[in-house]
Each structure stands twice: as C-alpha cells, then as structure tokens.
Amino acid sequence: MNPAVSALAVSASTAALAVAILIAGFVSESWSRHRLMTLSLAVSSVLTVIARCCPTGTRCSSCARSEASHSGVLAVAMAYLAKEVHPEGLGLAMGLYVGGTAIGGMAGRVISGLLADLFGWRAAIDGIGLLGLLTTFAFRALLPPSRRFKPRRSVGFRHHRRSLAGHLRHRGLPFLFGLGFVLMGSFVTLYNYVGYRLINAPFSLNQTEISAIFTVYLTGVVASPWSGMADAFGRGRVLIASLLLMLGIALTASYSLPVIIAGIACVTFGFFARHAVASGWVGRLAVQAKGQAAALYLLAYYIGSSVIGSYGGHFWTVFGRPGVAGLIGVLLAIGLAAAFHLNRRERATAA
C-alpha cells in the first residue's frame, strides 16, 4: 500500500478521536469523571474487537468509532490529575501518566507486530481488544473517585462558549496548544515512515524486527517522570531542553542502524518529556474548566497527528527520507520558538 494512503487510514481514526475529545471535554464538566473514563475504556475495547469482523470497506470507519470512544479517557485524565493532585507534585504525577502512555504506545506496536507476523492481523486486533478489556477492569477497581471535583448539572452552552473564549485569549495556553500540534505531528511522522525505510535495502528488516526497534518507546517511561524536574527548575527550561534533544532526528539520516535507533530514541525521549511538561502546564494555567482546556490541548495534539502524519506521506513519496526529515526539522523550529516564548513569560511572571 502507498505510504500516504496507509497513513491516511490511520489519520481518519485520529481525526475522529480529535473531534470526540473536544466533545468529551465539554461533557466532563457535568459528568462523573471516573464513570466517563471507565465507560470510554470499555466501549473502545469492545469496538476494537468488532472492527476485525467488519468488511474491508467499512473497517476504517469502525476503527474511527473505536478511537472516538476512547476520547473519554484522554480528555478527562489530565483534568482529573490537575484537580486531584497537589500542585507541587503535579509535574511528577503528569510525568508518570505520560510514561504510562509510552508503555501503551510501545506495547501496541510491538505486540500487534508480533501477533500479526505469527497469527495474522485479525489475531493482532483481538489481542489489543482483549488487553483493553482487562485494563478496563483494573482501572475500574483501582482508580479512586474524585474528591475535589463535583459535576455541575447546570452547565450550558453559554458557559462552554465563555470558557472556550477565555482559554483561547489566554497569553500562554494557545502556545501550549500549538506545541501539541507541531510536535505530535513531527513525532507521528517519524514513526509512520521510518519503517518504510528500514524494510527496504540496505536494512531489509521484517515487521517483527522493526517492532522490536520501537521498544525505544520505553525511553518515554524514563523521560516523563524526569520531566517532573520542571517543578523545581522551571517548565520553560525543561521544555526547551526536551525540544533540543528532539533535534536528534538528524541521526536518522545515517546508514548505520545503531545510529538510526539512537536518533529515534532521542526524538522519543524528548517528545515524552515535552508532552509531560506541557500537559501539566495546561492544568496549571487553566483557572477554570480544566477539562475543556485539556481537551483543547489534546484536540490540537491529535489534529497534528492526523494532518501532519498524513501529509508527511506526500513528502516521503516525492522527496523520500530528506523530505520527511526537512518537514520534521521545520516543525521542531516552530516548537522551539513557542517554547522560548513560554519560558520568557514564565520568568516574567515569577519576577
């Protein structure tokens, strides 16, 4: 399958998720966050298994529905932490949460690749769906209910509109939303197309070997809690350091497989550290409607994945590896400009 077309199929699911996240962010102000996340996990797992039984022509839309149903967790989890965790420990808590997403991302790629090679793609989907159901039961049993958040039954459209306008007029939040867009786009673009390079000569790796390389996701498990240093050293400084580390994308231009893996690890470490800092910062800057602010950040985050991840296929088709690397380089430069602005604002506020 053409790389751009293959990425478009993934982007369709991600786009549905982005829209659903915004809706879930609005709903989270008037619903129990614990119940919303549990329901979202259960429905997503069931729909994942159902998708493997759908005809080829409708499978893409089935995957989109599965992704959209997952929005309840993504939109609410950051707001849940921002409300329930003490501000002094929020950076570390958010880092641990993002580290968990790194384990999930790695497990999804490695487990599905291994199952697909051994038993076929249907078994891979079944395996991911079963893991989702087991996770739902564990989540329901272990997550404590909210203590500092009470749903507002009288929330109407006017309240949502006023809160939305306040987030977009804020001096810092839109820059965090923009960071989510460009950096998720660059990260997904790298992972979408590096496999096409490694599967061809001179590397000629198979799917299982490529999936094994994606265990570098585990660097995100280390990077995310490490970003908790932002509580002590400043969020802007840690954000800039994380983005500079992502410039390790240049190493993927090498024809040495270990050097390419090192470049992927640098980008992955920097990305998850940056995501943990930005996620926690959104919760700190949003004075009210934290669920909606988190949803706006994630909306930009997944739109970046959908749009740039898909559009990167055209760069790969026309320009090959240099085109994809150039696109990611431009995105990282934009991200650095936003990070320097946020750092200046943070220092001015502290002064």
C-alpha positions in Angstrom: 0.0 0.0 0.0 1.2 3.5 -0.8 2.7 5.1 2.4 0.5 8.2 2.1 -2.7 6.1 1.7 -1.7 3.9 4.6 -1.1 6.9 6.8 -4.4 8.4 5.7 -6.2 5.3 7.1 -4.6 5.9 10.5 -5.3 9.6 10.3 -9.0 9.0 9.7 -9.2 7.3 13.1 -7.1 10.0 14.7 -9.3 12.8 13.3 -12.4 11.1 14.7 -10.6 10.9 18.1 -9.7 14.6 18.0 -13.3 15.7 17.5 -14.6 13.3 20.1 -12.1 14.6 22.6 -13.5 18.1 22.3 -17.0 16.8 22.9 -15.8 14.7 25.9 -14.1 17.8 27.3 -17.4 19.7 27.4 -19.2 16.7 28.9 -16.6 16.2 31.6 -17.8 19.3 33.4 -21.2 17.8 34.1 -20.4 14.1 34.4 -18.6 11.9 36.9 -15.0 11.8 35.5 -14.5 8.3 37.0 -17.5 6.9 35.2 -16.8 8.7 32.0 -13.3 7.2 31.8 -14.4 3.7 32.7 -17.2 3.7 30.1 -14.9 5.1 27.4 -12.4 2.3 28.0 -15.0 -0.4 27.9 -16.7 0.8 24.7 -13.3 1.3 23.0 -12.2 -2.2 23.8 -15.4 -3.8 22.5 -15.4 -1.8 19.3 -11.8 -2.8 18.6 -12.7 -6.4 18.6 -15.8 -5.7 16.5 -13.7 -3.9 13.9 -11.8 -7.1 12.9 -15.1 -8.6 11.8 -16.1 -5.7 9.5 -15.8 -5.8 5.7 -12.8 -4.1 4.3 -14.8 -1.1 3.0 -16.2 -0.3 6.5 -13.2 -1.2 8.6 -11.7 2.3 8.5 -14.9 3.8 9.8 -15.1 1.1 12.5 -11.6 1.9 13.7 -12.6 5.6 13.7 -15.6 4.8 16.0 -13.3 2.8 18.3 -10.8 5.6 18.5 -13.6 8.2 19.2 -15.0 6.1 22.0 -11.5 6.3 23.7 -11.8 10.1 23.9 -13.4 10.0 27.4 -10.1 8.8 28.9 -7.8 11.1 27.0 -9.9 14.2 27.5 -10.5 13.7 31.2 -7.3 12.1 32.6 -5.2 15.2 32.6 -8.1 17.3 34.1 -8.6 14.6 36.8 -4.9 14.8 37.8 -4.8 18.6 37.7 -7.7 18.7 40.1 -6.8 15.8 42.4 -3.0 16.1 42.8 -1.3 18.8 44.9 0.3 21.5 42.6 3.8 20.7 44.0 3.5 17.1 42.8 1.6 17.7 39.6 4.6 17.6 37.4 5.7 14.2 38.6 2.2 12.9 38.5 1.7 14.0 35.0 5.0 12.6 34.1 4.0 9.2 35.4 0.8 9.3 33.5 2.5 10.2 30.2 5.1 7.4 31.0 2.2 5.0 31.1 1.0 6.2 27.7 4.6 5.5 26.5 4.3 1.9 27.7 0.9 1.6 26.0 2.3 3.0 22.7 5.2 0.6 22.7 3.1 -2.4 23.7 0.6 -1.6 20.9 3.3 -1.5 18.2 5.4 -4.4 19.5 2.5 -6.8 20.5 0.5 -6.2 17.4 3.5 -6.6 15.1 4.5 -9.8 16.8 0.9 -11.2 16.7 0.4 -10.2 13.1 3.7 -11.9 12.0 2.8 -15.1 13.9 -1.0 -15.4 13.5 -2.2 -12.7 11.1 -3.7 -9.2 11.5 -7.1 -10.4 12.9 -5.3 -12.1 15.9 -3.4 -8.8 16.4 -6.6 -6.8 16.7 -8.1 -9.5 19.0 -5.1 -9.3 21.3 -5.3 -5.5 21.5 -9.0 -5.6 22.2 -8.6 -8.3 25.0 -5.8 -6.2 26.6 -8.1 -3.2 26.6 -10.9 -5.1 28.4 -8.5 -6.4 31.1 -7.3 -2.8 31.5 -10.8 -1.6 31.9 -11.5 -4.0 34.8 -8.2 -3.0 36.5 -8.9 0.7 36.0 -12.4 0.4 37.5 -11.1 -1.3 40.6 -8.0 0.8 41.3 -8.8 4.4 40.4 -10.1 6.4 43.4 -13.1 8.6 42.9 -12.8 12.4 42.6 -12.5 14.2 45.9 -12.1 17.8 44.7 -14.4 17.8 41.7 -18.2 17.9 41.7 -20.1 17.7 38.4 -22.0 20.9 37.5 -25.5 19.9 36.4 -26.5 23.4 35.2 -23.6 23.8 32.7 -25.0 25.2 29.4 -23.7 26.3 26.1 -23.1 29.9 27.2 -20.7 28.7 30.0 -18.8 26.5 27.5 -18.5 29.3 25.0 -17.3 31.7 27.6 -14.7 29.2 29.0 -13.5 28.4 25.4 -13.0 32.1 24.6 -11.1 32.5 27.8 -8.7 29.6 27.0 -8.1 31.0 23.5 -7.4 34.5 24.7 -5.0 33.4 27.4 -1.4 34.5 27.0 0.1 31.1 27.4 -2.4 28.3 26.6 -2.6 28.9 22.8 1.2 28.4 22.6 0.9 25.1 24.5 -1.9 24.0 22.1 0.3 24.9 19.2 3.2 22.9 20.7 0.9 19.9 20.9 0.0 20.3 17.2 3.5 20.6 15.7 5.3 18.2 18.0 2.8 15.3 17.9 2.8 15.8 14.1 6.6 15.5 13.9 6.7 12.5 16.2 4.0 10.6 14.4 5.6 11.5 11.0 8.9 9.9 12.1 7.3 6.7 13.3 4.9 6.5 10.3 7.7 6.5 7.7 10.9 5.2 9.3 9.5 1.7 9.0 9.3 2.1 5.2 13.0 2.9 5.1 14.0 0.1 7.4 12.0 -2.5 5.5 13.9 -1.7 2.2 17.6 -2.2 1.3 20.2 -1.9 2.8 18.4 -2.8 6.0 15.7 -5.2 4.8 14.2 -5.7 8.2 10.9 -7.7 8.7 7.9 -6.5 10.7 9.0 -8.2 13.9 12.5 -6.7 13.8 11.0 -3.2 13.2 8.6 -3.7 16.0 11.5 -4.6 18.3 13.1 -1.3 17.4 10.0 0.5 18.6 10.8 -0.6 22.2 12.7 2.7 22.3 9.2 3.9 23.4 10.5 2.7 26.8 12.7 5.8 26.9 9.4 7.7 27.3 8.9 5.9 30.6 12.1 7.4 31.9 11.6 10.8 30.2 8.2 11.5 31.6 8.9 11.3 35.3 12.3 13.0 34.6 10.3 16.0 33.4 8.9 16.3 36.9 12.1 18.4 37.5 10.1 21.2 35.8 8.5 21.8 39.2 12.0 22.8 40.6 13.9 24.1 37.6 11.1 25.8 35.6 8.8 24.4 33.0 10.1 26.6 30.2 13.7 25.4 30.7 12.8 21.7 30.7 10.6 22.3 27.7 13.4 23.9 25.7 15.9 21.1 26.7 13.4 18.5 25.6 12.9 20.1 22.2 16.7 20.4 21.7 17.0 16.7 22.4 14.4 16.0 19.6 16.9 17.5 17.1 18.5 14.1 17.3 16.2 13.4 14.3 19.3 14.3 12.3 20.9 11.0 13.4 18.2 9.1 11.4 19.8 10.2 8.2 22.7 7.8 8.9 23.1 4.5 7.1 24.1 2.8 10.3 21.2 1.0 12.1 22.5 1.7 15.6 22.8 5.4 14.9 19.3 5.5 13.4 18.0 3.7 16.6 19.8 6.3 18.7 18.2 9.1 16.7 14.7 7.6 17.2 15.5 7.2 21.0 16.5 10.9 21.2 13.3 12.1 19.5 11.1 9.7 21.7 12.8 10.8 24.9 12.4 14.5 24.1 8.9 14.1 22.9 7.5 12.4 26.0 9.4 14.8 28.3 7.9 17.7 26.4 4.4 16.2 26.4 4.5 15.6 30.2 5.6 19.3 30.9 3.0 20.8 28.5 0.2 18.6 29.8 0.9 19.6 33.4 1.3 23.2 32.4 -2.1 23.3 30.8 -3.7 22.2 34.0 -1.8 24.9 36.0 -2.6 27.8 33.6 -6.3 27.0 33.2 -8.1 28.8 36.0 -11.5 27.1 35.3 -12.9 24.4 33.1 -9.7 22.4 33.2 -11.4 19.5 31.4 -12.1 21.8 28.5 -8.6 23.2 28.5 -7.1 19.7 28.5 -9.5 18.8 25.6 -8.3 21.8 23.5 -4.7 20.8 24.1 -5.5 17.2 23.0 -7.6 18.4 20.1 -4.5 20.2 18.7 -2.3 17.3 19.6 -4.3 14.7 17.6 -5.1 17.0 14.8 -1.4 17.4 14.4 -1.1 13.6 14.3 -3.9 13.3 11.8 -3.0 16.2 9.4 0.8 16.2 9.5 1.1 12.5 9.9 -0.9 12.0 6.7 0.7 14.9 4.8 4.1 13.6 5.6 3.3 10.7 3.2 3.5 13.2 0.3 6.9 14.3 1.4 8.0 10.7 1.5 6.6 9.9 -1.9 8.1 13.0 -3.6 11.3 13.7 -1.7 12.0 10.5 0.2 13.8 10.5 3.6 15.3 14.0 3.2 11.8 15.5 2.6 10.4 13.9 5.8 13.5 15.0 7.8 13.1 18.5 6.5 9.4 18.6 7.4 10.2 17.5 10.9 13.0 20.0 11.2 10.7 22.9 10.4 8.1 21.7 12.9 10.7 21.5 15.6 11.9 25.0 14.8 8.4 26.3 15.3 8.1 24.4 18.5 11.3 25.9 19.8 10.1 29.4 19.1 6.9 28.7 21.1 8.9 27.2 23.9 11.2 30.2 24.2 8.1 32.5 24.4 6.6 30.4 27.2 9.9 30.4 29.0 10.1 34.2 28.9 6.6 34.5 30.1 7.2 32.1 33.0 10.3 34.0 34.1 8.5 37.4 33.8 5.6 36.0 35.9 8.0 34.7 38.6 9.8 38.0 38.7 
